[in-house]
Every structure is written in C-alpha cells, then in structure tokens.
Amino acid sequence: MLQTVKSQHFQALLGRIGTLYLPDGCALQIHIDELAEKPLAKMRYSERMPFSVELSSLQPTGFIDGLCALELPELGRVDDIFVSRVPPMGRDPKLAYFHITFN
C-alpha cells in the first residue's frame, strides 16, 4: 500500500488539520504543514517521485517516532507510515514537529 502513496495524495491536505494514528492506538491531531518533492532522490526505474511531508501537532505529545496511520484522499487509511520527530528549531517548543519521507 505504501508504494501507491504519491505526493498528490497529500496535496489536498496541505494547510489542513488531520489525525495521525499513533502506534499505541492514540489519535493525535496534526496540521499538514509542508510538502516537498525530491527529484534528485529519484531512482532510475522508480515510478514514484520521492517526497517528504512536514507535520506539526496541535497539542503537546510524548510521541517520538514509529509506524503510524493517516487517512489519505482516494486511498483511505494508510498504515505503517514511519513518522519521525524533528527538533522545534525556533518554533513553539511545547508542540511536536514531524517528518515523513517517501522514497
């Protein structure tokens, strides 16, 4: 299922609030902040353009990283998406910021 996820699935979600389903079953409200395609990372025979997604939490959380699930347009719930936390780097330190990479 992860191989079918493309940047277009996240395009419609940019700037919107969504739910990230954490490995422990909890639901975390997140904002989809940024989407960036990575053409220099594309492998020769791969059909998908690599891309990354930046998310931010709407409330404090202790979640660091792991396999999560998201609802995506046209695909429904997609499980086993590896989400990793990134440092706040000048942003509100009470909230959490996350990164997803699709190669």
All heavy atoms as an XYZ file, in Angstrom:
814
protein
N       0.823     -1.199      0.000
C       0.000      0.000      0.000
C       0.865      1.261      0.000
O       0.529      2.231     -0.653
C      -0.929     -0.037      1.205
C      -1.764      1.207      1.356
S      -3.008      1.391      0.083
C      -4.446      1.618      1.034
N       1.980      1.243      0.721
C       2.827      2.435      0.786
C       3.381      2.819     -0.592
O       3.609      3.991     -0.854
C       3.983      2.230      1.765
C       3.607      2.243      3.242
C       4.827      1.954      4.095
C       2.974      3.555      3.637
N       3.578      1.829     -1.458
C       4.109      2.113     -2.785
C       3.146      2.931     -3.638
O       3.549      3.581     -4.589
C       4.458      0.808     -3.523
C       5.606      0.059     -2.920
C       5.192     -0.784     -1.717
O       4.043     -0.773     -1.268
N       6.132     -1.529     -1.167
N       1.865      2.909     -3.290
C       0.865      3.645     -4.063
C       0.701      5.095     -3.600
O       0.044      5.877     -4.279
C      -0.508      2.946     -3.993
O      -0.944      2.924     -2.641
C      -0.434      1.536     -4.545
N       1.300      5.443     -2.465
C       1.177      6.816     -1.944
C       2.049      7.748     -2.776
O       3.238      7.490     -2.987
C       1.591      6.883     -0.457
C       1.515      8.317      0.051
C       0.726      5.974      0.387
N       1.438      8.827     -3.244
C       2.152      9.835     -4.039
C       1.949     11.206     -3.414
O       1.040     11.406     -2.603
C       1.626      9.831     -5.474
C       1.887      8.534     -6.189
C       1.411      8.563     -7.606
C       1.725      7.213     -8.240
N       1.188      7.085     -9.560
N       2.762     12.147     -3.807
C       2.670     13.500     -3.241
C       1.298     14.112     -3.489
O       0.806     14.894     -2.669
C       3.768     14.401     -3.797
O       3.639     14.554     -5.195
N       0.638     13.737     -4.577
C      -0.691     14.261     -4.889
C      -1.711     13.925     -3.799
O      -2.653     14.671     -3.586
C      -1.197     13.723     -6.240
C      -0.412     14.201     -7.421
C       0.821     13.356     -7.717
O       1.283     12.566     -6.895
N       1.385     13.533     -8.887
N      -1.529     12.804     -3.128
C      -2.445     12.427     -2.055
C      -2.360     13.401     -0.879
O      -3.342     13.621     -0.187
C      -2.170     11.000     -1.578
C      -2.447      9.973     -2.632
N      -1.459      9.214     -3.190
C      -3.596      9.622     -3.239
C      -1.993      8.412     -4.101
N      -3.294      8.644     -4.153
N      -1.199     13.985     -0.671
C      -1.018     14.948      0.414
C      -1.334     16.373     -0.030
O      -1.592     17.236      0.796
C       0.413     14.893      0.959
C       0.647     13.727      1.866
C       1.120     12.536      1.362
C       0.383     13.826      3.218
C       1.345     11.450      2.194
C       0.599     12.753      4.065
C       1.076     11.561      3.551
N      -1.287     16.635     -1.326
C      -1.508     17.991     -1.853
C      -2.832     18.570     -1.367
O      -2.901     19.719     -0.945
C      -1.460     17.970     -3.384
C      -1.408     19.334     -4.010
C      -0.079     20.022     -3.757
O       0.974     19.402     -3.798
N      -0.119     21.306     -3.493
N      -3.876     17.772     -1.396
C      -5.205     18.249     -0.980
C      -5.281     18.497      0.524
O      -6.186     19.185      0.991
C      -6.273     17.235     -1.389
N      -4.345     17.947      1.280
C      -4.364     18.084      2.734
C      -3.514     19.242      3.249
O      -3.586     19.584      4.429
C      -3.868     16.782      3.383
C      -4.663     15.528      3.058
C      -4.005     14.312      3.686
C      -6.097     15.674      3.526
N      -2.710     19.834      2.380
C      -1.827     20.919      2.808
C      -2.606     22.032      3.496
O      -3.632     22.479      2.997
C      -1.071     21.510      1.618
C       0.235     20.835      1.276
C       0.822     21.454      0.015
C       1.217     20.891      2.407
N      -2.103     22.446      4.655
C      -2.743     23.516      5.399
C      -3.958     23.084      6.192
O      -4.606     23.907      6.828
N      -4.258     21.820      6.183
C      -5.448     21.309      6.877
C      -5.074     20.542      8.134
O      -3.935     20.142      8.327
C      -6.252     20.404      5.956
C      -6.818     21.164      4.782
C      -7.770     20.324      4.036
N      -8.347     21.119      2.959
C      -9.363     20.736      2.257
N      -9.937     19.590      2.502
N      -9.824     21.497      1.303
N      -6.085     20.306      8.941
C      -5.938     19.514     10.158
C      -6.300     18.075      9.826
O      -7.256     17.807      9.100
C      -6.882     20.035     11.265
C      -6.653     21.520     11.528
C      -6.747     19.196     12.534
C      -5.292     21.884     12.026
N      -5.519     17.155     10.354
C      -5.787     15.745     10.159
C      -5.528     14.985     11.445
O      -5.194     15.578     12.474
N      -5.650     13.686     11.367
C      -5.416     12.839     12.525
C      -4.312     11.849     12.209
O      -4.365     11.162     11.191
C      -6.701     12.086     12.914
O      -7.740     13.037     13.167
C      -6.479     11.244     14.161
N      -3.329     11.809     13.075
C      -2.244     10.847     12.984
C      -2.540      9.764     14.025
O      -2.701     10.062     15.209
C      -0.908     11.533     13.289
C       0.359     10.705     13.177
C       0.581     10.243     11.737
C       1.554     11.504     13.669
N      -2.662      8.522     13.569
C      -2.947      7.405     14.464
C      -1.620      6.795     14.896
O      -0.885      6.246     14.078
C      -3.847      6.383     13.777
C      -5.169      6.990     13.389
C      -5.386      7.487     12.104
C      -6.192      7.117     14.325
C      -6.588      8.077     11.753
C      -7.411      7.711     13.978
C      -7.588      8.185     12.699
O      -8.789      8.783     12.344
N      -1.308      6.937     16.174
C      -0.023      6.536     16.727
C       0.052      5.023     16.945
O      -0.982      4.344     16.987
C       0.220      7.273     18.037
C       0.132      8.805     17.956
C       0.402      9.418     19.322
C       1.078      9.365     16.924
N       1.272      4.485     17.115
C       1.429      3.037     17.298
C       0.667      2.473     18.496
O       0.247      1.322     18.475
C       2.937      2.868     17.495
C       3.553      4.062     16.881
C       2.560      5.171     17.039
N       0.458      3.284     19.527
C      -0.254      2.796     20.719
C      -1.772      2.886     20.573
O      -2.520      2.605     21.503
C       0.197      3.543     21.964
C      -0.150      5.031     21.952
O      -0.789      5.505     20.979
O       0.204      5.716     22.922
N      -2.251      3.312     19.396
C      -3.683      3.406     19.147
C      -4.280      4.776     19.415
O      -5.435      5.024     19.077
N      -3.504      5.676     20.017
C      -3.992      7.039     20.271
C      -4.089      7.824     18.970
O      -3.384      7.547     18.004
C      -3.056      7.775     21.223
S      -3.086      7.125     22.890
N      -4.956      8.817     18.974
C      -5.116      9.715     17.822
C      -4.550     11.079     18.196
O      -4.870     11.619     19.251
C      -6.583      9.828     17.455
N      -3.696     11.618     17.345
C      -3.071     12.912     17.567
C      -3.499     13.861     16.452
O      -3.304     13.556     15.267
C      -1.547     12.763     17.576
C      -0.723     14.025     17.732
C      -0.949     14.649     19.118
C       0.754     13.738     17.525
N      -4.094     14.989     16.828
C      -4.477     15.988     15.837
C      -3.210     16.691     15.337
O      -2.385     17.150     16.138
C      -5.429     17.006     16.451
C      -6.777     16.417     16.827
C      -7.535     15.939     15.597
O      -7.811     16.713     14.705
N      -7.857     14.662     15.563
N      -3.059     16.751     14.022
C      -1.865     17.362     13.420
C      -2.282     18.330     12.312
O      -3.382     18.247     11.763
C      -0.896     16.289     12.859
C      -1.635     15.204     12.026
C      -0.147     15.599     13.962
C      -1.576     15.433     10.585
N      -1.366     19.228     11.998
C      -1.518     20.152     10.883
C      -0.531     19.714      9.812
O       0.643     19.459     10.100
C      -1.210     21.581     11.351
C      -1.411     22.603     10.298
N      -0.396     23.054      9.494
C      -2.533     23.262      9.899
C      -0.879     23.959      8.658
N      -2.174     24.094      8.879
N      -0.986     19.598      8.572
C      -0.095     19.233      7.468
C       0.525     20.529      6.970
O      -0.134     21.345      6.328
C      -0.841     18.472      6.347
C      -1.289     17.092      6.819
C       0.082     18.253      5.161
C      -2.537     17.004      7.543
N       1.802     20.726      7.300
C       2.482     21.997      7.070
C       3.094     22.165      5.686
O       2.974     23.210      5.076
C       3.608     22.190      8.100
C       3.092     22.294      9.513
O       2.006     22.852      9.720
O       3.797     21.809     10.420
N       3.798     21.144      5.246
C       4.604     21.324      4.035
C       4.748     20.007      3.282
O       4.794     18.934      3.874
C       5.993     21.832      4.438
C       6.858     22.249      3.299
C       8.180     22.853      3.784
O       8.193     23.511      4.832
O       9.183     22.626      3.094
N       4.864     20.134      1.975
C       5.071     19.000      1.085
C       6.190     19.389      0.130
O       6.159     20.480     -0.446
C       3.780     18.721      0.306
C       3.839     17.724     -0.833
C       4.109     16.322     -0.306
C       2.540     17.756     -1.610
N       7.188     18.523     -0.016
C       8.309     18.842     -0.913
C       8.686     17.612     -1.726
O       8.989     16.560     -1.166
C       9.506     19.327     -0.110
N       8.651     17.742     -3.042
C       9.116     16.669     -3.904
C      10.641     16.707     -3.946
O      11.248     17.769     -3.856
C       8.525     16.802     -5.301
C       7.039     16.515     -5.321
C       6.465     16.387     -6.712
O       7.065     16.906     -7.671
O       5.404     15.756     -6.834
N      11.258     15.541     -4.097
C      12.715     15.397     -4.069
C      13.202     14.729     -5.361
O      13.592     13.567     -5.370
C      13.138     14.556     -2.857
C      12.569     15.009     -1.532
C      13.218     16.282     -1.088
C      12.724     16.673      0.292
N      13.339     17.851      0.790
N      13.204     15.461     -6.474
C      13.561     14.842     -7.756
C      14.981     14.282     -7.803
O      15.239     13.311     -8.520
C      13.376     15.967     -8.770
C      13.306     17.218     -7.989
C      12.851     16.864     -6.619
N      15.904     14.855     -7.053
C      17.281     14.349     -7.079
C      17.413     12.993     -6.380
O      18.412     12.301     -6.561
C      18.232     15.358     -6.442
C      18.357     16.686     -7.197
C      19.283     17.641     -6.447
C      18.862     16.460     -8.606
N      16.413     12.603     -5.612
C      16.449     11.316     -4.908
C      15.772     10.201     -5.703
O      15.751      9.058     -5.268
C      15.777     11.452     -3.545
N      15.243     10.523     -6.875
C      14.509      9.520     -7.657
C      15.459      8.464     -8.217
O      16.495      8.772     -8.775
C      13.756     10.189     -8.808
C      12.850      9.228     -9.526
C      11.912      9.914    -10.491
C      10.938      8.873    -10.950
N      10.435      8.998    -12.219
N      15.044      7.219     -8.037
C      15.829      6.116     -8.575
C      15.444      5.892    -10.042
O      14.320      6.184    -10.440
C      15.601      4.872     -7.731
C      16.077      5.069     -6.302
S      15.911      3.616     -5.300
C      17.162      2.580     -5.997
N      16.354      5.382    -10.795
C      16.209      5.259    -12.241
C      14.910      4.593    -12.674
O      14.222      5.069    -13.553
C      17.398      4.496    -12.801
C      17.272      4.245    -14.294
C      18.409      3.446    -14.815
N      19.535      4.353    -15.044
C      20.727      3.957    -15.408
N      20.977      2.677    -15.543
N      21.675      4.816    -15.625
N      14.539      3.477    -12.094
C      13.385      2.717    -12.572
C      12.149      2.885    -11.702
O      11.156      2.188    -11.902
C      13.752      1.239    -12.706
C      14.882      1.033    -13.684
C      16.144      0.679    -13.249
C      14.687      1.233    -15.045
C      17.187      0.518    -14.143
C      15.720      1.071    -15.948
C      16.968      0.713    -15.492
O      17.993      0.553    -16.385
N      12.198      3.798    -10.773
C      11.064      4.016     -9.887
C      10.032      4.907    -10.559
O      10.370      5.885    -11.222
C      11.534      4.668     -8.584
O      10.444      4.982     -7.767
N       8.757      4.570    -10.388
C       7.689      5.389    -10.956
C       7.346      6.577    -10.064
O       6.930      7.618    -10.544
C       6.438      4.540    -11.166
C       6.610      3.503    -12.253
C       5.354      2.700    -12.466
O       4.257      3.206    -12.164
O       5.464      1.564    -12.941
N       7.515      6.423     -8.752
C       7.117      7.475     -7.817
C       8.229      8.500     -7.635
O       9.398      8.165     -7.502
C       6.769      6.879     -6.463
C       6.429      7.961     -5.446
C       5.895      7.462     -4.145
N       6.828      6.626     -3.419
C       6.487      5.866     -2.402
N       5.236      5.821     -1.987
N       7.364      5.121     -1.787
N       7.827      9.763     -7.637
C       8.733     10.847     -7.300
C       8.879     10.862     -5.777
O       7.878     10.951     -5.068
C       8.160     12.188     -7.780
C       8.975     13.386     -7.363
S      10.580     13.456     -8.149
C      10.107     13.788     -9.831
N      10.094     10.760     -5.246
C      10.274     10.836     -3.800
C       9.787     12.189     -3.268
O       9.899     13.217     -3.948
C      11.782     10.698     -3.614
C      12.255     10.039     -4.865
C      11.346     10.531     -5.942
N       9.248     12.178     -2.049
C       8.764     13.419     -1.452
C       8.785     13.310      0.061
O       8.938     12.214      0.626
C       7.356     13.753     -1.958
C       6.281     12.799     -1.531
C       5.461     13.091     -0.444
C       6.062     11.612     -2.213
C       4.455     12.220     -0.060
C       5.055     10.737     -1.847
C       4.250     11.040     -0.754
N       8.658     14.461      0.708
C       8.589     14.487      2.165
C       7.415     15.355      2.600
O       6.962     16.238      1.873
C       9.890     15.021      2.756
O      10.091     16.355      2.374
N       6.940     15.071      3.800
C       5.806     15.785      4.375
C       6.204     16.241      5.774
O       6.802     15.464      6.532
C       4.559     14.868      4.455
C       3.371     15.619      5.032
C       4.219     14.291      3.096
N       5.888     17.492      6.100
C       6.137     18.039      7.433
C       4.799     18.219      8.133
O       3.845     18.746      7.548
C       6.846     19.389      7.342
C       8.200     19.339      6.666
C       9.265     18.650      7.488
O       9.192     18.696      8.737
O      10.170     18.049      6.883
N       4.730     17.761      9.377
C       3.515     17.848     10.189
C       3.841     18.535     11.508
O       4.975     18.487     11.967
C       2.995     16.438     10.512
C       2.919     15.412      9.390
C       2.661     14.030      9.975
C       1.829     15.793      8.432
N       2.837     19.131     12.122
C       3.008     19.672     13.474
C       1.784     19.306     14.304
O       0.668     19.253     13.798
C       3.213     21.186     13.447
O       2.163     21.836     12.789
N       2.031     19.035     15.587
C       0.928     18.666     16.478
C       0.175     19.913     16.909
O       0.713     21.019     16.884
C       1.459     17.924     17.703
O       2.175     18.798     18.543
N      -1.057     19.724     17.317
C      -1.864     20.833     17.823
C      -1.831     20.889     19.342
O      -2.302     21.860     19.937
C      -3.307     20.703     17.340
C      -3.490     20.709     15.829
C      -4.969     20.643     15.479
C      -2.850     21.923     15.190
N      -1.275     19.844     19.968
C      -1.141     19.811     21.418
C       0.163     19.085     21.758
O       0.709     18.380     20.916
C      -2.342     19.116     22.066
C      -2.462     17.638     21.790
C      -3.396     17.314     20.634
O      -4.021     18.187     20.055
N      -3.475     16.050     20.274
N       0.661     19.255     22.967
C       1.885     18.552     23.369
C       1.701     17.039     23.280
O       0.607     16.508     23.469
C       2.085     18.989     24.817
C       1.337     20.269     24.945
C       0.156     20.143     24.018
N       2.787     16.336     22.989
C       2.762     14.881     22.909
C       4.147     14.336     23.239
O       5.152     14.992     22.975
C       2.323     14.393     21.511
O       2.330     12.959     21.502
C       3.233     14.898     20.414
N       4.170     13.154     23.777
C       5.425     12.482     24.061
C       5.870     11.574     22.930
O       6.942     10.971     22.981
N       5.074     11.482     21.868
C       5.407     10.605     20.740
C       6.691     11.075     20.063
O       6.854     12.256     19.766
C       4.245     10.585     19.736
C       4.543      9.806     18.489
C       4.712      8.427     18.536
C       4.663     10.452     17.273
C       4.991      7.713     17.377
C       4.935      9.742     16.116
C       5.099      8.367     16.172
N       7.600     10.135     19.808
C       8.885     10.447     19.166
C       8.901      9.960     17.715
O       9.082     10.731     16.796
C      10.068      9.812     19.929
C      10.091     10.295     21.375
C      11.390     10.122     19.236
C      10.349     11.761     21.563
N       8.748      8.651     17.518
C       8.717      8.116     16.156
C       8.136      6.711     16.161
O       8.043      6.070     17.200
C      10.089      8.139     15.491
C      11.131      7.284     16.193
O      10.759      6.372     16.969
O      12.327      7.519     15.981
N       7.735      6.276     14.990
C       7.190      4.937     14.857
C       6.258      4.819     13.670
O       6.063      5.772     12.910
N       5.696      3.635     13.520
C       4.779      3.360     12.415
C       3.383      3.848     12.780
O       2.794      3.401     13.753
C       4.752      1.863     12.108
C       6.069      1.280     11.599
C       5.955     -0.223     11.455
C       6.477      1.929     10.288
N       2.879      4.766     11.974
C       1.584      5.412     12.226
C       0.657      5.183     11.042
O       1.036      4.591     10.038
C       1.786      6.913     12.428
S       2.803      7.317     13.851
N      -0.555      5.702     11.170
C      -1.532      5.624     10.082
C      -2.121      7.010      9.848
O      -2.206      7.822     10.767
C      -2.637      4.640     10.424
N      -2.491      7.268      8.610
C      -3.131      8.513      8.188
C      -4.251      8.194      7.217
O      -4.162      7.222      6.462
C      -2.136      9.417      7.453
C      -1.180     10.270      8.247
C      -0.110     10.844      7.327
C      -1.921     11.386      8.929
N      -5.287      9.029      7.224
C      -6.336      8.944      6.210
C      -5.906      9.819      5.033
O      -5.640     11.011      5.208
C      -7.660      9.455      6.764
C      -8.260      8.586      7.834
C      -8.926      7.326      7.295
O      -9.319      7.311      6.109
O      -9.034      6.366      8.064
N      -5.835      9.232      3.839
C      -5.438      9.975      2.647
C      -6.544      9.928      1.599
O      -7.194      8.891      1.427
C      -4.150      9.393      2.055
C      -2.910      9.489      2.928
C      -1.737      8.791      2.258
C      -2.565     10.949      3.215
N      -6.754     11.053      0.886
C      -7.756     11.068     -0.176
C      -7.491      9.954     -1.190
O      -6.352      9.684     -1.529
C      -7.573     12.442     -0.825
C      -6.889     13.278      0.204
C      -6.052     12.331      1.005
N      -8.522      9.323     -1.632
C      -8.513      8.248     -2.626
C      -7.974      6.922     -2.105
O      -8.246      5.881     -2.690
C      -7.718      8.640     -3.881
C      -8.238      9.866     -4.589
C      -7.332     10.285     -5.729
O      -6.631      9.423     -6.290
O      -7.329     11.484     -6.046
N      -7.197      6.934     -1.022
C      -6.595      5.704     -0.516
C      -7.218      5.222      0.789
O      -7.092      4.055      1.138
C      -5.088      5.893     -0.300
C      -4.249      6.203     -1.537
C      -2.805      6.415     -1.152
C      -4.379      5.094     -2.565
N      -7.862      6.125      1.509
C      -8.397      5.766      2.822
C      -7.291      5.718      3.860
O      -6.285      6.414      3.755
N      -7.459      4.861      4.838
C      -6.458      4.760      5.906
C      -5.232      4.002      5.395
O      -5.346      2.874      4.905
C      -7.052      4.055      7.117
C      -6.084      3.969      8.279
C      -6.744      3.321      9.465
N      -5.768      2.961     10.465
C      -5.862      3.302     11.737
N      -6.899      3.987     12.169
N      -4.936      2.938     12.594
N      -4.083      4.635      5.534
C      -2.825      4.024      5.134
C      -2.024      3.759      6.407
O      -1.706      4.682      7.156
C      -2.033      4.933      4.166
C      -0.713      4.289      3.785
C      -2.867      5.244      2.924
N      -1.708      2.502      6.649
C      -0.968      2.090      7.838
C       0.525      1.981      7.544
O       0.946      2.000      6.385
C      -1.481      0.728      8.327
C      -2.914      0.797      8.817
O      -3.225      1.680      9.634
O      -3.727     -0.040      8.369
N       1.304      1.841      8.609
C       2.745      1.571      8.532
C       3.553      2.697      7.892
O       4.560      2.451      7.226
C       3.023      0.247      7.823
C       2.409     -0.924      8.553
O       2.328     -0.877      9.799
O       1.993     -1.896      7.887
N       3.128      3.936      8.095
C       3.893      5.097      7.643
C       4.859      5.466      8.767
O       4.428      5.735      9.891
C       2.974      6.295      7.339
C       2.010      5.951      6.207
C       3.797      7.530      7.005
C       0.944      7.017      5.963
N       6.166      5.470      8.474
C       7.135      5.804      9.513
C       7.202      7.324      9.671
O       7.540      8.047      8.738
C       8.526      5.256      9.208
C       9.465      5.429     10.371
C       9.395      4.575     11.457
C      10.365      6.476     10.399
C      10.229      4.754     12.554
C      11.200      6.663     11.492
C      11.136      5.793     12.569
N       6.880      7.767     10.870
C       6.867      9.194     11.208
C       7.949      9.436     12.237
O       8.051      8.700     13.230
C       5.484      9.595     11.780
C       5.473     11.049     12.184
C       4.382      9.307     10.767
N       8.784     10.456     12.007
C       9.838     10.765     12.967
C       9.742     12.224     13.405
O       9.388     13.104     12.630
C      11.215     10.476     12.379
O      11.412     11.193     11.194
N      10.056     12.437     14.663
C      10.007     13.768     15.261
C      11.265     14.537     14.893
O      12.348     13.960     14.781
C       9.894     13.635     16.778
C       9.507     14.917     17.466
C       9.069     14.603     18.870
N       8.647     15.787     19.580
C       7.876     15.763     20.637
N       7.450     14.603     21.116
N       7.532     16.871     21.233
N      11.106     15.827     14.668
C      12.236     16.709     14.385
C      12.272     17.809     15.447
O      11.251     18.108     16.068
C      12.147     17.310     12.964
C      12.243     16.217     11.913
C      10.889     18.110     12.770
N      13.434     18.424     15.669
C      13.537     19.483     16.678
C      12.671     20.691     16.326
O      12.437     20.973     15.145
C      15.018     19.869     16.656
C      15.714     18.769     15.944
C      14.709     18.131     15.039
N      12.201     21.431     17.345
C      11.358     22.607     17.092
C      12.058     23.709     16.293
O      11.413     24.424     15.537
C      11.002     23.121     18.488
C      11.330     22.028     19.415
C      12.330     21.148     18.756
N      13.372     23.866     16.441
C      14.169     24.860     15.703
C      13.481     26.220     15.607
O      13.128     26.684     14.516
C      14.521     24.333     14.316
C      15.395     23.096     14.374
S      15.933     22.468     12.782
C      14.431     21.817     12.108
N      13.269     26.856     16.754
C      12.693     28.195     16.776
C      11.180     28.241     16.809
O      10.597     29.304     16.914
N      10.545     27.100     16.703
C       9.085     27.038     16.776
C       8.660     26.795     18.218
O       9.497     26.631     19.099
C       8.551     25.945     15.850
C       8.918     26.201     14.386
C       8.517     25.057     13.500
N       9.471     23.958     13.639
C       9.546     22.918     12.818
N       8.702     22.811     11.813
N      10.430     21.977     12.994
N       7.373     26.752     18.458
C       6.840     26.551     19.806
C       7.348     25.226     20.385
O       6.984     24.152     19.901
C       5.309     26.553     19.753
C       4.653     26.500     21.109
O       5.338     26.171     22.110
O       3.451     26.788     21.188
N       8.182     25.269     21.433
C       8.752     24.040     21.976
C       7.740     23.153     22.711
O       8.039     21.998     23.013
C       9.835     24.541     22.940
C       9.409     25.909     23.311
C       8.665     26.462     22.119
N       6.547     23.649     22.989
C       5.524     22.844     23.656
C       4.866     21.863     22.691
O       4.274     20.871     23.106
C       4.452     23.749     24.262
C       4.965     24.620     25.378
C       3.874     25.531     25.872
C       4.477     26.599     26.760
N       3.701     27.815     26.744
N       4.946     22.169     21.404
C       4.329     21.316     20.393
C       5.356     20.350     19.812
O       6.537     20.426     20.120
C       3.701     22.172     19.294
C       2.631     23.154     19.764
C       2.111     23.945     18.591
C       1.508     22.431     20.495
N       4.914     19.444     18.964
C       5.793     18.467     18.332
C       5.756     18.655     16.820
O       4.725     19.000     16.243
C       5.365     17.058     18.707
N       6.895     18.393     16.185
C       7.030     18.565     14.747
C       7.553     17.248     14.174
O       8.463     16.627     14.732
C       7.981     19.727     14.458
C       7.474     20.984     15.115
C       7.877     21.328     16.403
C       6.528     21.775     14.487
C       7.372     22.455     17.031
C       6.018     22.907     15.109
C       6.441     23.226     16.387
O       5.914     24.342     17.012
N       6.976     16.828     13.042
C       7.256     15.519     12.500
C       7.598     15.578     11.012
O       7.213     16.517     10.315
C       6.049     14.591     12.700
C       5.659     14.426     14.124
C       4.564     15.127     14.636
C       6.367     13.608     14.973
C       4.198     14.993     15.963
C       6.007     13.463     16.302
C       4.912     14.161     16.810
N       8.274     14.522     10.556
C       8.721     14.408      9.166
C       8.396     13.006      8.668
O       8.596     12.020      9.385
C      10.228     14.663      9.119
C      10.801     14.616      7.749
N      10.828     15.696      6.923
C      11.357     13.599      7.063
C      11.402     15.355      5.782
N      11.719     14.103      5.839
N       7.921     12.931      7.435
C       7.691     11.659      6.761
C       8.423     11.721      5.421
O       8.303     12.717      4.696
C       6.194     11.403      6.483
C       5.382     11.488      7.752
C       6.017     10.047      5.806
C       3.876     11.466      7.516
N       9.155     10.670      5.085
C       9.842     10.579      3.800
C       9.282      9.407      3.017
O       9.146      8.296      3.554
C      11.362     10.382      4.001
O      11.879     11.502      4.710
C      12.070     10.255      2.671
N       8.948      9.659      1.759
C       8.527      8.602      0.840
C       9.531      8.542     -0.298
O       9.669      9.491     -1.059
C       7.129      8.902      0.265
C       6.018      8.796      1.272
C       5.620      9.904      2.003
C       5.366      7.603      1.483
C       4.592      9.819      2.930
C       4.348      7.490      2.406
C       3.960      8.611      3.135
N      10.266      7.439     -0.393
C      11.263      7.261     -1.469
C      10.700      6.426     -2.581
O       9.784      5.701     -2.451
C      12.523      6.593     -0.918
C      13.295      7.537     -0.038
O      13.337      8.727     -0.277
N      13.896      6.990      0.998
